[in-house]
Amino acid sequence: MVWKQFHCIVCDQPEERCTCHKYCALCHSDFGLRLTEDGQYYCVDCREACDYKTQDQG
């Protein structure tokens, strides 16, 4: 399956190559972070609450 690759809004790199300091854009947590389509990182709770999808969720 081919996924659309999301890029970090700060460094414009895909999640696996991003070296930015990562924290949730909403609550500032640093646990369970993933990059979403808007180019920002979110923790599991915020992603679920806001229905944000990671690149492997389609």
C-alpha positions, 0 to 999 in steps of 0.5 A: 500500500502506498501512503501519502508522505507527510512533511514537517512544517518546520524542516519540510522533511518526512517524519522518519527524517525530521530532526526537529524538537518534537512535541504535541502542537496542542497540549505540548506532550512529548509522548506518542507523537506522530506527524499529521497531514497539516505538518505538525506533531500530535500526541495520541489523545489529541489526534483521537480527539481532533480526528487527525490521521497519520500518513499510515492511516490513510 
